[in-house]
């Protein structure tokens, strides 16, 4: 049997932009992606701490410090909002026992403040 668990989380990222004219996705600083193990094109959920919006999209690599919501997501999340970005993965029971998600908590400038 497979079980779906939290794979990784970027906690309290500050949205640096929202571009309605882009075709979709969330652009994330490559160093943040590497820190938690996110891959380009990977499916993620974005949870807006400030307004409660929740959406699903995919990752593209952005510029250093960037967390930019694109396309339709730009209507739900705005520049300056704080968000949580999460990805999940499926594990068999044995893998699930040993799995620990990779989590980073960011400061207001999207720098890693803490690793969990």
FENKA-V286258 format. One line per field, one symbol per residue. ss: DSSP state (H for helix, E for strand, C for the rest). psi: psi as a letter, one per 20 degrees, with the letter a starting at -180 (. if undefined). burial: b if it has 24 or more other ideal C-beta (glycine too) atoms within 12 Angstrom, else e. Layout:
ss->???
psi->???
burial->???
This chain:
ss->CEEEEEEEEEEEEECCEEECCCCCCEEEEHHHHHHHCCCCCCEEEEEECCCCCEEEEEEEEECCCCEEEEHHHHHCCCCCCEEEEEEEEEEEHHHHHHCCCEEEEECCCCCEEEEC
psi->qqqprpgrpoplqppironhiqirrpppphhgghhikqqpiqpqqpoohhiiqpqpbqpqpbrpipnpprbhhiihpqpiqprppqqqqpqrgghhhippqppqpqaijkqphqp.
burial->eeeeebbbbbbbbbbbbbbeeeebbbbbbeebbebbbbeeebebbbbbeeeebebebbbbbbeebbbbbbbebbebbeeebbbbbbbebeeeeeeeeeeebbbbbbeeebebeeee
